[in-house]
Amino acid sequence: MVQESLDALRDEFDTHSTYFYDALFRHAPHLRKLFRDDLTGQGMKFMTTLNVIVQKLDQEDDIAEQFTGLGRTHASLGVRSADFAPMEEALVDTIRNAMGDEFSSELEHAWRKAYAIVSSNMIRRGNVPT
Ligand code: HEM
C-alpha cells in the first residue's frame, strides 16, 4: 500500500514536495532554520530516499548501513529525535492531500508504521540525540 501511494506521489513530485515543506513548517516553524533557504531538490531527496528504504523494509540487514549514515548526517545537522514527529504529521498530510478520495485510515496506518521503522532505526543507529 505504501509503495503504491509513493507511485501516485511521484507523478507530481514538485507540487507534493512544496506541500510537504509547507506542512512541516506549519507543524514545527522552528525547524525552518535547519534547512537551506532554497528547498528545491531537497523534497526529491527525502522522498527518493524514503522510497528506497520502504522498498527494502523487509531486508533490514541490507539497509542497516544506510540507516546509520542517514541518522548520523541528521544528528550532525542538529536534528533531534523529537523532530521526527512533526515530520511524520507533514508526511501524512501530504499523502492525504495527494491521494484525495483514495486516502484511507488503513493507508495512514501503513504509512505511520513504515515511518516508525525508518525513524527509529535512524535515531538508534545514528545516535540522534533527544
Ligand atoms: C524518515 C525520516 C527522514 C528521511 C528518510 C530523511 C532523508 C533525508 C535525506 C536523504 C537528506 C539529504 C542528505 C544528503 O544530502 O546527503 C536529508 C537532509 C536533511 N534532512 Fe532529512 N530525513 C528524514 C527526517 C528528517 C527530520 C525529522 C528532520 C528534522 C527537521 C530532517 C531534516 C533534514 C535537514 C535539515 C536536511 C538538510 C537539508 C539541507 O541541506 O538544506 N530530516 N534528509
Backbone and ligand atoms as CSV (ligand in chain L), in Angstrom:
chain,resi,resn,atom,element,x,y,z
A,1,MET,N,N,0.832,-1.211,0.000
A,1,MET,CA,C,0.000,0.000,0.000
A,1,MET,C,C,0.866,1.260,0.000
A,2,VAL,N,N,1.891,1.228,0.841
A,2,VAL,CA,C,2.789,2.386,0.943
A,2,VAL,C,C,3.502,2.605,-0.388
A,3,GLN,N,N,3.952,1.513,-0.968
A,3,GLN,CA,C,4.665,1.632,-2.243
A,3,GLN,C,C,3.755,2.152,-3.349
A,4,GLU,N,N,2.531,1.686,-3.367
A,4,GLU,CA,C,1.580,2.156,-4.391
A,4,GLU,C,C,1.310,3.648,-4.259
A,5,SER,N,N,1.183,4.107,-3.005
A,5,SER,CA,C,0.889,5.530,-2.841
A,5,SER,C,C,2.115,6.371,-3.194
A,6,LEU,N,N,3.304,5.818,-2.998
A,6,LEU,CA,C,4.514,6.541,-3.421
A,6,LEU,C,C,4.538,6.698,-4.933
A,7,ASP,N,N,4.042,5.686,-5.630
A,7,ASP,CA,C,3.962,5.784,-7.089
A,7,ASP,C,C,3.052,6.948,-7.491
A,8,ALA,N,N,1.938,7.079,-6.762
A,8,ALA,CA,C,0.998,8.172,-7.065
A,8,ALA,C,C,1.640,9.531,-6.800
A,9,LEU,N,N,2.415,9.601,-5.730
A,9,LEU,CA,C,3.071,10.850,-5.360
A,9,LEU,C,C,4.111,11.278,-6.389
A,10,ARG,N,N,4.732,10.286,-6.987
A,10,ARG,CA,C,5.823,10.552,-7.927
A,10,ARG,C,C,5.360,11.365,-9.140
A,11,ASP,N,N,4.072,11.238,-9.464
A,11,ASP,CA,C,3.541,11.952,-10.625
A,11,ASP,C,C,3.738,13.464,-10.561
A,12,GLU,N,N,3.565,13.995,-9.375
A,12,GLU,CA,C,3.691,15.457,-9.243
A,12,GLU,C,C,4.606,15.764,-8.064
A,13,PHE,N,N,5.826,15.314,-8.216
A,13,PHE,CA,C,6.771,15.412,-7.124
A,13,PHE,C,C,6.958,16.831,-6.570
A,14,ASP,N,N,7.119,17.785,-7.485
A,14,ASP,CA,C,7.409,19.156,-7.046
A,14,ASP,C,C,6.270,19.744,-6.222
A,15,THR,N,N,5.047,19.529,-6.729
A,15,THR,CA,C,3.869,20.044,-6.015
A,15,THR,C,C,3.791,19.423,-4.625
A,16,HIS,N,N,3.995,18.097,-4.562
A,16,HIS,CA,C,3.878,17.424,-3.271
A,16,HIS,C,C,5.027,17.784,-2.334
A,17,SER,N,N,6.188,18.028,-2.895
A,17,SER,CA,C,7.317,18.430,-2.062
A,17,SER,C,C,7.061,19.786,-1.439
A,18,THR,N,N,6.526,20.710,-2.242
A,18,THR,CA,C,6.206,22.044,-1.713
A,18,THR,C,C,5.164,21.915,-0.607
A,19,TYR,N,N,4.150,21.100,-0.865
A,19,TYR,CA,C,3.090,20.878,0.128
A,19,TYR,C,C,3.692,20.320,1.419
A,20,PHE,N,N,4.600,19.356,1.237
A,20,PHE,CA,C,5.241,18.699,2.377
A,20,PHE,C,C,5.987,19.713,3.266
A,21,TYR,N,N,6.797,20.567,2.654
A,21,TYR,CA,C,7.550,21.529,3.471
A,21,TYR,C,C,6.646,22.570,4.106
A,22,ASP,N,N,5.599,22.988,3.383
A,22,ASP,CA,C,4.638,23.922,3.995
A,22,ASP,C,C,4.019,23.273,5.229
A,23,ALA,N,N,3.644,21.994,5.099
A,23,ALA,CA,C,3.024,21.282,6.224
A,23,ALA,C,C,4.016,21.135,7.380
A,24,LEU,N,N,5.251,20.808,7.045
A,24,LEU,CA,C,6.270,20.629,8.097
A,24,LEU,C,C,6.475,21.918,8.892
A,25,PHE,N,N,6.598,23.034,8.182
A,25,PHE,CA,C,6.880,24.290,8.885
A,25,PHE,C,C,5.637,24.856,9.562
A,26,ARG,N,N,4.456,24.363,9.159
A,26,ARG,CA,C,3.226,24.728,9.869
A,26,ARG,C,C,3.176,23.969,11.205
A,27,HIS,N,N,3.558,22.683,11.154
A,27,HIS,CA,C,3.570,21.878,12.381
A,27,HIS,C,C,4.712,22.297,13.311
A,28,ALA,N,N,5.838,22.673,12.741
A,28,ALA,CA,C,7.026,22.964,13.565
A,28,ALA,C,C,7.843,24.099,12.929
A,29,PRO,N,N,7.393,25.360,13.110
A,29,PRO,CA,C,8.066,26.502,12.482
A,29,PRO,C,C,9.554,26.594,12.841
A,30,HIS,N,N,9.912,26.142,14.045
A,30,HIS,CA,C,11.310,26.263,14.479
A,30,HIS,C,C,12.262,25.408,13.633
A,31,LEU,N,N,11.717,24.451,12.859
A,31,LEU,CA,C,12.601,23.593,12.058
A,31,LEU,C,C,13.070,24.273,10.767
A,32,ARG,N,N,12.419,25.395,10.399
A,32,ARG,CA,C,12.765,26.052,9.132
A,32,ARG,C,C,14.250,26.416,9.073
A,33,LYS,N,N,14.771,26.834,10.221
A,33,LYS,CA,C,16.166,27.320,10.233
A,33,LYS,C,C,17.193,26.217,9.960
A,34,LEU,N,N,16.786,24.964,10.122
A,34,LEU,CA,C,17.735,23.864,9.852
A,34,LEU,C,C,17.955,23.658,8.354
A,35,PHE,N,N,16.997,24.116,7.563
A,35,PHE,CA,C,17.064,23.868,6.121
A,35,PHE,C,C,17.628,25.072,5.392
A,36,ARG,N,N,18.252,24.811,4.258
A,36,ARG,CA,C,18.746,25.931,3.460
A,36,ARG,C,C,17.562,26.727,2.921
A,37,ASP,N,N,17.843,27.987,2.497
A,37,ASP,CA,C,16.754,28.863,2.049
A,37,ASP,C,C,15.996,28.276,0.872
A,38,ASP,N,N,16.749,27.773,-0.094
A,38,ASP,CA,C,16.107,27.239,-1.288
A,38,ASP,C,C,15.914,25.730,-1.123
A,39,LEU,N,N,14.666,25.325,-1.033
A,39,LEU,CA,C,14.381,23.913,-0.753
A,39,LEU,C,C,14.291,23.060,-2.022
A,40,THR,N,N,14.477,23.690,-3.174
A,40,THR,CA,C,14.360,22.939,-4.423
A,40,THR,C,C,15.334,21.765,-4.429
A,41,GLY,N,N,14.830,20.623,-4.754
A,41,GLY,CA,C,15.704,19.445,-4.807
A,41,GLY,C,C,15.686,18.649,-3.518
A,42,GLN,N,N,15.482,19.331,-2.414
A,42,GLN,CA,C,15.519,18.651,-1.120
A,42,GLN,C,C,14.340,17.691,-0.942
A,43,GLY,N,N,13.161,18.126,-1.402
A,43,GLY,CA,C,11.971,17.279,-1.290
A,43,GLY,C,C,12.180,15.986,-2.041
A,44,MET,N,N,12.800,16.128,-3.160
A,44,MET,CA,C,13.094,14.989,-4.013
A,44,MET,C,C,13.999,13.986,-3.287
A,45,LYS,N,N,15.022,14.498,-2.648
A,45,LYS,CA,C,15.962,13.613,-1.942
A,45,LYS,C,C,15.268,12.864,-0.816
A,46,PHE,N,N,14.460,13.592,-0.069
A,46,PHE,CA,C,13.744,12.997,1.050
A,46,PHE,C,C,12.852,11.853,0.556
A,47,MET,N,N,12.064,12.158,-0.472
A,47,MET,CA,C,11.125,11.159,-0.987
A,47,MET,C,C,11.847,9.994,-1.661
A,48,THR,N,N,12.892,10.309,-2.409
A,48,THR,CA,C,13.641,9.253,-3.102
A,48,THR,C,C,14.231,8.282,-2.088
A,49,THR,N,N,14.809,8.852,-1.042
A,49,THR,CA,C,15.418,8.004,-0.019
A,49,THR,C,C,14.360,7.177,0.699
A,50,LEU,N,N,13.273,7.841,1.006
A,50,LEU,CA,C,12.183,7.148,1.687
A,50,LEU,C,C,11.700,5.977,0.816
A,51,ASN,N,N,11.604,6.252,-0.457
A,51,ASN,CA,C,11.181,5.238,-1.417
A,51,ASN,C,C,12.122,4.026,-1.398
A,52,VAL,N,N,13.415,4.307,-1.473
A,52,VAL,CA,C,14.419,3.236,-1.482
A,52,VAL,C,C,14.309,2.405,-0.201
A,53,ILE,N,N,14.192,3.117,0.913
A,53,ILE,CA,C,14.138,2.425,2.204
A,53,ILE,C,C,12.864,1.591,2.324
A,54,VAL,N,N,11.758,2.192,1.925
A,54,VAL,CA,C,10.472,1.499,2.058
A,54,VAL,C,C,10.462,0.218,1.225
A,55,GLN,N,N,11.097,0.291,0.062
A,55,GLN,CA,C,11.145,-0.899,-0.784
A,55,GLN,C,C,11.922,-2.041,-0.137
A,56,LYS,N,N,12.785,-1.683,0.795
A,56,LYS,CA,C,13.646,-2.713,1.387
A,56,LYS,C,C,13.358,-2.952,2.864
A,57,LEU,N,N,12.202,-2.496,3.309
A,57,LEU,CA,C,11.927,-2.597,4.744
A,57,LEU,C,C,11.965,-4.023,5.272
A,58,ASP,N,N,11.695,-4.969,4.393
A,58,ASP,CA,C,11.723,-6.352,4.852
A,58,ASP,C,C,13.130,-6.954,4.767
A,59,GLN,N,N,14.113,-6.142,4.381
A,59,GLN,CA,C,15.513,-6.627,4.371
A,59,GLN,C,C,16.352,-5.716,5.257
A,60,GLU,N,N,15.988,-5.651,6.522
A,60,GLU,CA,C,16.588,-4.669,7.422
A,60,GLU,C,C,18.121,-4.711,7.463
A,61,ASP,N,N,18.678,-5.908,7.327
A,61,ASP,CA,C,20.144,-6.016,7.373
A,61,ASP,C,C,20.795,-5.274,6.211
A,62,ASP,N,N,20.161,-5.343,5.040
A,62,ASP,CA,C,20.705,-4.683,3.853
A,62,ASP,C,C,20.745,-3.168,3.989
A,63,ILE,N,N,19.829,-2.619,4.748
A,63,ILE,CA,C,19.755,-1.164,4.816
A,63,ILE,C,C,20.265,-0.599,6.144
A,64,ALA,N,N,20.828,-1.494,6.982
A,64,ALA,CA,C,21.329,-1.058,8.287
A,64,ALA,C,C,22.343,0.084,8.136
A,65,GLU,N,N,23.233,-0.079,7.161
A,65,GLU,CA,C,24.286,0.924,6.944
A,65,GLU,C,C,23.693,2.272,6.520
A,66,GLN,N,N,22.676,2.174,5.675
A,66,GLN,CA,C,22.008,3.386,5.201
A,66,GLN,C,C,21.314,4.124,6.363
A,67,PHE,N,N,20.687,3.337,7.245
A,67,PHE,CA,C,20.052,3.927,8.427
A,67,PHE,C,C,21.097,4.639,9.284
A,68,THR,N,N,22.237,3.975,9.483
A,68,THR,CA,C,23.289,4.549,10.312
A,68,THR,C,C,23.788,5.858,9.698
A,69,GLY,N,N,24.086,5.820,8.405
A,69,GLY,CA,C,24.605,7.010,7.716
A,69,GLY,C,C,23.611,8.163,7.765
A,70,LEU,N,N,22.370,7.867,7.456
A,70,LEU,CA,C,21.336,8.916,7.448
A,70,LEU,C,C,21.135,9.484,8.853
A,71,GLY,N,N,21.128,8.597,9.833
A,71,GLY,CA,C,20.953,9.027,11.227
A,71,GLY,C,C,22.084,9.951,11.641
A,72,ARG,N,N,23.310,9.567,11.319
A,72,ARG,CA,C,24.474,10.396,11.691
A,72,ARG,C,C,24.434,11.754,11.001
A,73,THR,N,N,24.095,11.735,9.695
A,73,THR,CA,C,24.003,13.004,8.956
A,73,THR,C,C,22.998,13.929,9.641
A,74,HIS,N,N,21.857,13.366,10.018
A,74,HIS,CA,C,20.827,14.191,10.641
A,74,HIS,C,C,21.268,14.696,12.012
A,75,ALA,N,N,21.935,13.842,12.781
A,75,ALA,CA,C,22.428,14.267,14.095
A,75,ALA,C,C,23.377,15.448,13.913
A,76,SER,N,N,24.259,15.374,12.899
A,76,SER,CA,C,25.224,16.461,12.731
A,76,SER,C,C,24.577,17.723,12.148
A,77,LEU,N,N,23.394,17.574,11.548
A,77,LEU,CA,C,22.675,18.759,11.050
A,77,LEU,C,C,21.946,19.476,12.191
A,78,GLY,N,N,21.913,18.829,13.366
A,78,GLY,CA,C,21.227,19.438,14.503
A,78,GLY,C,C,19.818,18.913,14.706
A,79,VAL,N,N,19.468,17.832,13.999
A,79,VAL,CA,C,18.130,17.247,14.140
A,79,VAL,C,C,18.076,16.463,15.460
A,80,ARG,N,N,16.949,16.579,16.171
A,80,ARG,CA,C,16.714,15.856,17.428
A,80,ARG,C,C,15.660,14.790,17.197
A,81,SER,N,N,15.644,13.794,18.088
A,81,SER,CA,C,14.671,12.710,17.884
A,81,SER,C,C,13.224,13.227,17.908
A,82,ALA,N,N,12.982,14.284,18.706
A,82,ALA,CA,C,11.617,14.835,18.790
A,82,ALA,C,C,11.159,15.444,17.462
A,83,ASP,N,N,12.104,15.802,16.604
A,83,ASP,CA,C,11.751,16.441,15.328
A,83,ASP,C,C,11.128,15.462,14.333
A,84,PHE,N,N,11.232,14.180,14.629
A,84,PHE,CA,C,10.668,13.191,13.702
A,84,PHE,C,C,9.134,13.172,13.752
A,85,ALA,N,N,8.558,13.598,14.880
A,85,ALA,CA,C,7.083,13.583,14.998
A,85,ALA,C,C,6.409,14.583,14.042
A,86,PRO,N,N,6.823,15.883,14.032
A,86,PRO,CA,C,6.186,16.794,13.074
A,86,PRO,C,C,6.416,16.386,11.621
A,87,MET,N,N,7.560,15.730,11.380
A,87,MET,CA,C,7.822,15.284,10.013
A,87,MET,C,C,6.838,14.175,9.625
A,88,GLU,N,N,6.516,13.325,10.575
A,88,GLU,CA,C,5.529,12.270,10.319
A,88,GLU,C,C,4.163,12.887,9.987
A,89,GLU,N,N,3.782,13.919,10.763
A,89,GLU,CA,C,2.480,14.557,10.514
A,89,GLU,C,C,2.468,15.227,9.143
A,90,ALA,N,N,3.583,15.863,8.780
A,90,ALA,CA,C,3.662,16.523,7.471
A,90,ALA,C,C,3.551,15.502,6.347
A,91,LEU,N,N,4.164,14.372,6.563
A,91,LEU,CA,C,4.135,13.298,5.562
A,91,LEU,C,C,2.711,12.765,5.383
A,92,VAL,N,N,2.037,12.514,6.501
A,92,VAL,CA,C,0.656,12.005,6.434
A,92,VAL,C,C,-0.258,13.053,5.776
A,93,ASP,N,N,-0.077,14.334,6.128
A,93,ASP,CA,C,-0.860,15.415,5.492
A,93,ASP,C,C,-0.655,15.406,3.979
A,94,THR,N,N,0.604,15.235,3.574
A,94,THR,CA,C,0.941,15.278,2.146
A,94,THR,C,C,0.315,14.098,1.412
A,95,ILE,N,N,0.351,12.950,2.018
A,95,ILE,CA,C,-0.210,11.761,1.374
A,95,ILE,C,C,-1.731,11.874,1.299
A,96,ARG,N,N,-2.324,12.401,2.367
A,96,ARG,CA,C,-3.783,12.601,2.379
A,96,ARG,C,C,-4.171,13.539,1.234
A,97,ASN,N,N,-3.416,14.626,1.109
A,97,ASN,CA,C,-3.691,15.605,0.061
A,97,ASN,C,C,-3.476,15.028,-1.342
A,98,ALA,N,N,-2.409,14.250,-1.488
A,98,ALA,CA,C,-2.069,13.712,-2.811
A,98,ALA,C,C,-3.041,12.622,-3.258
A,99,MET,N,N,-3.526,11.842,-2.310
A,99,MET,CA,C,-4.355,10.687,-2.661
A,99,MET,C,C,-5.836,11.034,-2.822
A,100,GLY,N,N,-6.258,12.153,-2.274
A,100,GLY,CA,C,-7.660,12.550,-2.391
A,100,GLY,C,C,-8.595,11.462,-1.873
A,101,ASP,N,N,-9.550,11.080,-2.706
A,101,ASP,CA,C,-10.552,10.084,-2.308
A,101,ASP,C,C,-9.959,8.703,-2.018
A,102,GLU,N,N,-8.777,8.477,-2.525
A,102,GLU,CA,C,-8.178,7.146,-2.330
A,102,GLU,C,C,-7.481,7.009,-0.973
A,103,PHE,N,N,-7.420,8.126,-0.239
A,103,PHE,CA,C,-6.797,8.056,1.082
A,103,PHE,C,C,-7.725,7.298,2.029
A,104,SER,N,N,-7.134,6.471,2.902
A,104,SER,CA,C,-7.950,5.724,3.865
A,104,SER,C,C,-7.200,5.623,5.181
A,105,SER,N,N,-7.925,5.271,6.236
A,105,SER,CA,C,-7.260,5.156,7.536
A,105,SER,C,C,-6.286,3.973,7.530
A,106,GLU,N,N,-6.576,2.992,6.687
A,106,GLU,CA,C,-5.657,1.849,6.543
A,106,GLU,C,C,-4.318,2.293,5.954
A,107,LEU,N,N,-4.418,3.162,4.928
A,107,LEU,CA,C,-3.208,3.673,4.288
A,107,LEU,C,C,-2.415,4.534,5.272
A,108,GLU,N,N,-3.138,5.344,6.025
A,108,GLU,CA,C,-2.483,6.186,7.027
A,108,GLU,C,C,-1.734,5.313,8.038
A,109,HIS,N,N,-2.390,4.264,8.479
A,109,HIS,CA,C,-1.782,3.366,9.458
A,109,HIS,C,C,-0.520,2.708,8.880
A,110,ALA,N,N,-0.625,2.275,7.621
A,110,ALA,CA,C,0.516,1.618,6.967
A,110,ALA,C,C,1.705,2.577,6.861
A,111,TRP,N,N,1.411,3.847,6.528
A,111,TRP,CA,C,2.469,4.851,6.422
A,111,TRP,C,C,3.119,5.126,7.766
A,112,ARG,N,N,2.287,5.242,8.785
A,112,ARG,CA,C,2.836,5.540,10.115
A,112,ARG,C,C,3.721,4.387,10.589
A,113,LYS,N,N,3.326,3.174,10.234
A,113,LYS,CA,C,4.106,2.010,10.630
A,113,LYS,C,C,5.466,2.012,9.911
A,114,ALA,N,N,5.442,2.284,8.600
A,114,ALA,CA,C,6.696,2.327,7.830
A,114,ALA,C,C,7.598,3.447,8.349
A,115,TYR,N,N,7.010,4.600,8.601
A,115,TYR,CA,C,7.790,5.752,9.084
A,115,TYR,C,C,8.406,5.446,10.449
A,116,ALA,N,N,7.654,4.751,11.299
A,116,ALA,CA,C,8.159,4.406,12.631
A,116,ALA,C,C,9.394,3.511,12.525
A,117,ILE,N,N,9.374,2.586,11.594
A,117,ILE,CA,C,10.530,1.696,11.426
A,117,ILE,C,C,11.734,2.499,10.943
A,118,VAL,N,N,11.507,3.339,9.932
A,118,VAL,CA,C,12.612,4.129,9.372
A,118,VAL,C,C,13.167,5.085,10.425
A,119,SER,N,N,12.288,5.838,11.084
A,119,SER,CA,C,12.789,6.838,12.021
A,119,SER,C,C,13.447,6.203,13.241
A,120,SER,N,N,12.879,5.122,13.772
A,120,SER,CA,C,13.504,4.533,14.966
A,120,SER,C,C,14.879,3.964,14.630
A,121,ASN,N,N,15.020,3.428,13.426
A,121,ASN,CA,C,16.335,2.919,13.016
A,121,ASN,C,C,17.349,4.044,12.833
A,122,MET,N,N,16.908,5.140,12.204
A,122,MET,CA,C,17.818,6.285,12.016
A,122,MET,C,C,18.268,6.829,13.372
A,123,ILE,N,N,17.308,6.978,14.291
A,123,ILE,CA,C,17.593,7.558,15.603
A,123,ILE,C,C,18.546,6.665,16.397
A,124,ARG,N,N,18.223,5.384,16.415
A,124,ARG,CA,C,19.007,4.436,17.229
A,124,ARG,C,C,20.394,4.205,16.630
A,125,ARG,N,N,20.433,3.869,15.351
A,125,ARG,CA,C,21.714,3.518,14.736
A,125,ARG,C,C,22.605,4.737,14.523
A,126,GLY,N,N,21.996,5.904,14.303
A,126,GLY,CA,C,22.796,7.103,14.045
A,126,GLY,C,C,23.013,7.954,15.286
A,127,ASN,N,N,22.567,7.450,16.448
A,127,ASN,CA,C,22.695,8.199,17.701
A,127,ASN,C,C,22.162,9.623,17.618
A,128,VAL,N,N,20.972,9.767,17.090
A,128,VAL,CA,C,20.347,11.094,17.042
A,128,VAL,C,C,19.958,11.474,18.469
A,129,PRO,N,N,20.402,12.647,18.952
A,129,PRO,CA,C,20.131,12.990,20.360
A,129,PRO,C,C,18.667,13.325,20.637
A,130,THR,N,N,18.278,13.231,21.929
A,130,THR,CA,C,16.889,13.560,22.282
A,130,THR,C,C,16.719,15.069,22.372
L,1,HEM,C1,C,12.226,9.203,7.644
L,1,HEM,C2,C,12.907,10.253,8.001
L,1,HEM,C3,C,13.868,11.020,7.128
L,1,HEM,C4,C,14.464,10.694,5.931
L,1,HEM,C5,C,14.298,9.426,5.110
L,1,HEM,C6,C,15.306,11.827,5.561
L,1,HEM,C7,C,16.084,11.905,4.423
L,1,HEM,C8,C,16.962,12.917,4.118
L,1,HEM,C9,C,17.898,12.917,3.015
L,1,HEM,C10,C,18.079,11.807,2.030
L,1,HEM,C11,C,18.582,14.079,3.050
L,1,HEM,C12,C,19.693,14.534,2.105
L,1,HEM,C13,C,21.021,14.148,2.694
L,1,HEM,C14,C,22.172,14.463,1.789
L,1,HEM,O1,O,22.133,15.472,1.058
L,1,HEM,O2,O,23.140,13.696,1.823
L,1,HEM,C15,C,18.089,14.830,4.172
L,1,HEM,C16,C,18.542,16.086,4.541
L,1,HEM,C17,C,18.048,16.815,5.582
L,1,HEM,N1,N,17.081,16.407,6.480
L,1,HEM,FE1,FE,16.144,14.605,6.497
L,1,HEM,N2,N,15.189,12.810,6.515
L,1,HEM,C18,C,14.323,12.353,7.483
L,1,HEM,C19,C,13.952,13.023,8.623
L,1,HEM,C20,C,14.309,14.317,8.934
L,1,HEM,C21,C,13.822,15.049,10.089
L,1,HEM,C22,C,12.879,14.525,11.163
L,1,HEM,C23,C,14.374,16.281,10.027
L,1,HEM,C24,C,14.127,17.374,11.034
L,1,HEM,C25,C,13.974,18.602,10.761
L,1,HEM,C26,C,15.219,16.332,8.833
L,1,HEM,C27,C,15.984,17.412,8.421
L,1,HEM,C28,C,16.863,17.420,7.371
L,1,HEM,C29,C,17.725,18.549,7.031
L,1,HEM,C30,C,17.785,19.883,7.781
L,1,HEM,C31,C,18.458,18.178,5.902
L,1,HEM,C32,C,19.484,19.033,5.154
L,1,HEM,C33,C,18.720,19.922,4.234
L,1,HEM,C34,C,19.557,20.936,3.547
L,1,HEM,O3,O,20.647,20.625,3.091
L,1,HEM,O4,O,19.058,22.074,3.466
L,1,HEM,N3,N,15.143,15.122,8.185
L,1,HEM,N4,N,17.110,14.110,4.807
